[in-house]
Amino acid sequence: MNPTDVSPAILTTPSHELLANVKQITTGVLASAAYQIDHEGFYPTDILRALGQAGAFGAHLDRNGQKTGLAIDAMREIARNCGSTGFLAWCHDVCGLYLEQSGNPALTGATLDAHACANTLGGTALSNPMKTFAGIEKMLLRAKRVQGGYRVSGALPWVSHIGRGQYCGAIAGVYLDDGSTSHEIMFLLRCTDDVVLRPCPEFSGMEGTSTWGLRLDDYFVGEDALIADPAKPFITRVRAAFILLQTGWALGVTQGSIESMLEVEPLLGHVNKFLNDRPDDMQAELDDLSQRIQTLALTPFDGSTDYVLSVLDARAQSAELSLRASQSALLHQGARGYMMNTAPQRRIREAHFVAIVTPAIKHLRWEMARLSKQVLPA
């Protein structure tokens, strides 16, 4: 398919129909592939493309009425069946966010069209920059101004949802001749042959997310690849949406865990009733949190401190709830859930990644503490 061949019907599908189409894919081919994705590191590109054609990756875009809540629901449905693919959905969604919000005609036309329906695939390399802006790390990519753009060098230890011929949003600090930093740029990093991709060490989970270390040596960034120059105002504007979208992934892992509890209720309910975090209680917590998130999703670009604090809190709570739910699912299922090929065992590892991926729970609490000092009375 030509990257510019985007069916308008994909972008105008009613919400209920879009979610029904996504569910058909996730409960069918995705659920069947979850073991292969988790244990064999299978990168489900064909499934992602099918989800893109179903409209899963375009609802949050302004061009489609900015239905961030719908995008979160679609991601939740994906993650309910496979947390790794739910994470890939988030990576893809935020890359689309970068492209559209860039305002760069070279990125908002055919490039965004192809991305929104997953004819092309790309993720995000903002783990290091987000921690840098929070004062946790130092910026790992360095840029120098040259005629027609910038030259960027440096290495990132792990970037997900990339591969040869794919792309991601990245940020580099711009250095002057005296060694000082003037500002940062954000750009679309295309994984061409001059980008070195190296395999990462094997993780305990999420191996099907096509995560690579990458190195750049005088990689040229032209004006047509710039997402933001300077980058900080752009990140300030999209940060809440970036974080809020992650909750769809966390909610899905939690929902899948609750379903694993209910699966054994007819057989083990008489003894499982003595466990904490029972499925009905967890479902009520999840429903309450989901409603809060849907309310926040109505205004994803609200930059007020109170709003950002609410988003950070919702993201932290979604991670904590996924940890509790995945552990409870394993306890409810007992030995059958501890077998390597079971969904509860997989979700334990998926929930751990929900909790440590940028922004990790500790990063979220760091940010909440910092922002709270701005709003609390002295």
C-alpha positions in Angstrom: 0.0 0.0 0.0 1.2 3.5 -0.8 1.9 5.4 2.4 -0.4 8.2 1.2 -3.3 5.9 0.6 -5.4 6.7 3.7 -9.1 5.8 3.6 -11.3 8.6 5.0 -13.6 6.0 6.4 -10.9 4.9 8.9 -10.8 8.4 10.3 -14.5 8.9 10.5 -15.6 5.6 12.1 -18.1 6.0 14.9 -16.6 5.4 18.4 -18.6 2.3 19.2 -17.7 0.8 15.8 -14.0 1.6 16.1 -13.9 -0.1 19.5 -15.8 -3.1 18.2 -13.3 -3.4 15.3 -10.3 -3.1 17.7 -11.8 -5.7 20.0 -12.3 -8.2 17.2 -8.6 -7.9 16.4 -7.4 -8.0 20.0 -9.5 -11.0 21.1 -8.6 -12.9 18.0 -5.3 -12.6 16.4 -3.6 -10.6 19.1 -4.7 -12.8 22.0 -3.5 -15.8 20.0 -0.1 -14.2 19.4 0.4 -12.9 23.0 2.6 -15.9 24.1 4.8 -15.6 21.0 5.1 -11.8 21.6 6.1 -12.3 25.2 8.3 -15.4 25.0 9.8 -15.3 21.6 10.1 -11.5 21.1 7.8 -11.5 18.2 7.2 -7.9 17.0 3.6 -7.8 15.8 3.8 -5.4 12.9 1.0 -6.9 10.9 -1.3 -6.8 14.0 -0.3 -3.1 14.5 -1.1 -2.3 10.9 -4.5 -4.0 11.3 -5.2 -2.0 14.4 -4.2 1.2 12.6 -6.5 0.4 9.7 -9.3 -0.1 12.3 -8.6 3.5 13.5 -6.9 2.7 16.8 -4.1 5.2 16.4 -5.9 8.3 15.2 -8.7 9.1 17.6 -6.5 11.5 19.7 -5.5 13.7 16.8 -6.9 17.1 16.3 -7.8 16.3 12.7 -10.2 13.6 14.1 -11.8 15.8 16.7 -9.2 15.0 19.4 -11.0 12.1 21.1 -8.2 11.3 23.6 -10.6 9.3 25.7 -11.4 7.1 22.8 -7.7 6.6 22.1 -7.3 5.5 25.7 -10.2 3.1 25.5 -8.7 1.5 22.3 -5.3 1.2 24.0 -6.9 -0.3 27.0 -8.6 -3.0 24.8 -5.2 -3.8 23.2 -3.3 -4.0 26.5 -6.1 -6.2 28.1 -5.0 -8.9 25.8 -1.3 -8.1 25.4 0.6 -5.5 27.5 3.5 -5.4 25.1 1.3 -4.5 22.2 -0.5 -2.0 24.5 2.8 -0.3 25.1 3.5 -0.3 21.3 0.1 1.4 20.8 1.1 4.2 23.3 4.5 4.6 21.5 2.7 4.9 18.2 0.1 7.3 19.5 2.5 9.7 21.0 4.6 9.8 17.9 1.5 10.8 16.0 0.9 13.5 18.6 4.4 14.8 18.0 3.9 14.9 14.2 0.6 16.7 14.3 1.5 19.2 17.0 4.8 20.0 15.2 3.0 22.3 12.8 5.7 21.3 10.2 4.0 20.8 6.8 6.6 18.1 6.0 5.4 16.1 9.0 1.6 16.9 9.2 0.7 15.8 5.6 1.4 12.4 4.1 3.8 11.5 6.9 1.1 11.8 9.5 -1.5 10.2 7.2 0.6 7.1 6.9 1.5 7.0 10.6 -2.1 7.4 11.8 -3.3 4.3 10.0 0.0 2.4 10.7 1.1 2.1 7.1 4.4 3.3 8.6 5.5 2.6 12.1 7.3 4.8 14.7 7.8 5.4 18.4 9.3 7.7 20.9 12.8 8.3 22.2 11.9 10.7 25.0 12.8 8.6 28.1 16.2 10.4 28.6 14.9 13.9 27.7 11.9 13.7 30.0 14.2 12.7 32.9 16.7 15.4 31.8 14.0 18.1 32.0 13.1 16.8 35.4 16.7 17.1 36.6 17.2 13.3 36.9 19.6 12.6 34.0 21.8 14.5 31.5 20.9 14.8 27.8 22.5 12.0 25.8 22.1 13.4 22.3 24.2 16.5 21.3 23.4 18.7 18.3 25.4 21.4 16.5 23.9 24.0 14.2 25.0 23.6 10.5 23.8 25.0 7.3 20.3 23.8 6.6 19.8 22.2 10.0 21.7 20.4 12.7 24.2 17.5 13.1 23.4 15.2 16.0 25.6 12.7 17.8 25.3 10.5 20.8 23.7 7.2 21.9 20.4 6.2 23.6 20.4 2.9 25.5 16.9 1.7 24.6 14.2 3.0 22.2 11.0 1.0 21.5 8.9 0.5 18.5 11.7 1.2 16.0 13.6 -0.8 13.4 15.3 -0.2 10.1 13.1 2.0 8.0 11.1 3.2 11.0 11.4 6.4 13.0 10.9 8.0 16.4 10.6 11.4 18.0 13.9 12.4 19.7 15.5 15.4 21.5 19.0 16.7 21.5 20.7 19.6 23.3 22.2 22.2 21.0 25.8 23.0 21.9 27.7 26.1 21.1 31.4 26.4 20.2 32.3 27.3 23.8 30.7 24.1 25.1 27.6 25.7 26.5 24.0 24.6 25.7 21.8 27.2 24.0 18.5 25.1 23.9 17.1 21.8 22.7 15.6 20.6 19.5 13.1 17.9 18.8 13.1 16.0 15.6 11.9 13.0 13.7 14.8 10.5 13.8 14.5 8.2 10.8 16.3 4.9 11.2 18.2 5.0 8.0 21.4 3.0 7.3 23.5 5.7 9.0 21.8 5.1 12.3 23.5 2.3 14.3 20.9 -0.1 16.0 22.2 -2.6 18.5 20.3 -5.3 20.4 19.5 -4.6 24.0 20.2 -7.0 26.9 17.3 -9.5 27.3 14.7 -8.1 29.6 12.3 -10.2 31.8 9.4 -9.1 29.6 8.3 -6.8 26.8 10.7 -8.5 24.4 8.2 -8.1 21.6 8.4 -4.3 21.6 11.4 -4.0 19.1 13.5 -2.1 21.6 17.0 -1.1 20.5 20.0 0.9 21.5 20.9 3.5 18.9 23.9 5.6 18.1 24.1 8.7 15.9 27.4 10.1 14.5 26.9 13.5 12.8 23.3 12.5 11.8 21.8 15.3 9.8 18.5 16.8 10.8 17.1 19.1 8.2 14.3 21.6 8.5 11.8 19.1 7.2 12.5 16.8 10.2 12.2 19.4 12.9 9.3 18.8 15.3 10.2 21.7 17.6 13.0 24.3 17.8 13.2 25.1 20.7 11.9 21.9 22.2 11.0 22.8 25.8 7.9 24.9 25.1 6.6 22.1 22.9 7.3 19.5 25.6 5.5 21.7 28.1 2.5 21.8 25.8 2.2 18.1 25.1 3.6 16.6 28.4 0.2 16.0 30.0 -1.2 14.3 26.8 2.0 12.2 26.6 1.5 11.0 30.2 -2.3 10.7 30.1 -2.2 8.4 27.1 -0.1 5.9 29.0 -3.0 5.2 31.4 -4.8 3.3 28.6 -2.0 0.7 28.7 -2.1 0.5 32.5 -5.9 0.2 32.6 -5.7 -2.6 30.1 -3.2 -4.7 32.0 -5.3 -4.2 35.1 -8.5 -5.2 33.3 -6.9 -8.4 32.0 -5.7 -9.2 35.5 -9.3 -8.8 36.9 -10.6 -11.1 34.2 -8.0 -13.8 35.2 -9.3 -13.6 38.8 -12.9 -14.0 37.6 -11.8 -16.9 35.4 -11.1 -19.1 38.5 -14.0 -17.8 40.6 -16.3 -20.8 40.0 -13.6 -23.2 41.0 -11.7 -21.4 43.7 -14.1 -18.6 44.9 -14.8 -20.5 48.2 -11.1 -20.1 49.2 -10.2 -17.0 47.2 -12.7 -15.0 49.2 -10.1 -14.8 52.0 -7.7 -12.9 49.7 -7.4 -9.1 49.7 -8.1 -7.2 46.4 -11.0 -9.3 45.2 -12.2 -8.9 41.6 -15.3 -6.9 42.4 -13.4 -4.5 44.6 -10.6 -4.1 42.0 -13.2 -3.5 39.2 -14.8 -0.8 41.2 -11.4 0.9 41.7 -10.6 0.5 38.1 -14.0 2.0 37.0 -13.6 5.0 39.3 -10.0 5.7 38.0 -11.2 5.2 34.4 -13.9 7.8 34.9 -11.4 10.3 36.3 -9.1 9.7 33.4 -11.9 10.1 30.9 -12.7 13.5 32.5 -9.0 14.5 32.2 -9.0 13.3 28.6 -11.4 16.1 27.7 -8.7 18.7 28.0 -5.3 17.0 27.3 -3.5 20.3 26.5 -4.5 22.0 29.7 -1.1 23.3 31.0 -2.3 24.5 34.4 -0.4 23.1 37.4 -3.5 21.7 39.0 -4.4 19.8 35.8 -0.8 18.4 35.3 -0.8 17.3 39.0 -4.1 15.4 38.4 -2.6 13.7 35.3 0.5 12.7 37.2 -1.6 11.3 40.0 -3.8 9.4 37.7 -0.8 7.9 35.9 0.8 6.9 39.2 -2.5 5.4 40.5 -2.9 3.4 37.2 0.6 1.9 37.6 0.0 1.1 41.3 -3.4 -0.5 40.5 -1.8 -2.6 37.7 0.8 -3.9 40.2 -1.8 -4.8 42.7 -4.2 -6.4 40.2 -1.5 -8.5 38.5 -0.3 -9.8 41.9 -3.8 -10.5 43.0 -4.6 -12.4 39.8 -1.6 -14.7 40.4 -2.7 -15.3 44.0 -6.3 -16.0 42.9 -5.1 -18.5 40.2 -2.5 -20.2 42.5 -0.1 -22.6 40.9 -2.0 -22.6 37.5 -1.2 -18.9 37.2 2.5 -19.4 38.1 3.1 -21.5 35.0 5.3 -19.8 32.4 2.7 -19.8 29.6 -0.1 -18.2 31.5 -1.6 -14.7 31.3 -1.3 -13.9 35.0 2.5 -14.7 35.0 2.9 -12.5 31.9 1.0 -9.6 33.4 3.1 -9.6 36.5 6.0 -8.6 34.3 3.9 -6.3 32.1 2.8 -4.4 35.2 6.3 -4.1 36.4 7.2 -2.3 33.2 4.1 -0.1 33.5 5.6 1.0 36.9 9.2 1.6 35.7 8.8 3.0 32.2 9.3 6.8 31.9 7.7 8.4 33.8 8.2 5.7 36.5 6.3 5.8 39.7 9.3 7.4 41.5 9.6 10.0 38.6 5.9 10.8 38.9 6.2 11.3 42.6 9.3 13.5 42.1 7.3 15.7 39.7 4.3 15.8 42.0 6.4 16.9 44.9 8.1 19.6 42.8 4.8 21.0 41.4 3.0 20.8 44.7 5.5 23.3 46.1 4.3 25.7 43.5 0.7 25.5 44.6 0.8 24.8 48.3 0.8 27.8 50.6 4.2 28.6 52.2 
